[in-house]
């Protein structure tokens, strides 16, 4: 009981000390941070992929900043079925990267809380590879299908966020965004089945717009 009271007292002193410090952020012109990627697709169905990357802001006014962001997502998946009569394996990989630049306006709510909003746009690149094999391990007694696709395009991303000042230099932020993509790309497939092979190539383009309730989480340092 005595230990619990001591820990609670220390926690209260720390919280009081942290909130007693009034962040003075007016003298810092640069913001550099990392964007985290929590796995929240079970909470928000719209968030199937969350980015990992870097963000830089250049404060040009007391309540406005230019910003540049480099983010990407990657995933790899392998699966095999060890059935003695019909072995099957599946290998899949995916990579996506985007570089955006934009502008944001900042609205202080208190000494520690701040709202911000703005927009950014830039190029995107994506590539995916999948390889599926079924049948016996012998080349002439099975089927292998390998798909390879890549795309280039552009993204437009209006956003709004909220930031919390940990101290005068360090703060955390989270954003919600509407993301609009346009992609054009090429799809290649190679099939080998029981000694025979075939190849195919096709081109495609598509547009997509979606709302991401939790677009990213970031930790930034002012300097």
Buried (B, 14 or more C-beta within 10 A) or exposed (E): EEEEEEEEEEEEEEEEEEEEEEBEBEEEEEBEBEBBBEEEEEEEEEBEBBBBBBBBBEBEEEEEBBBBBBBBBEEEEEEEEEEEEEBBBBBBBBBBBBBBEBBBEBEBEEEBEBEBBBBBBBEBBBBBBBBBBBBEEEEEEBBBBBBBBBBBBBBBBBBBBBBEBBBBBBBBBBBBBBBBBBBEBEBBBBBBBEEEEEEEEEEEEEEEEEEBEBBBBBBBBBE
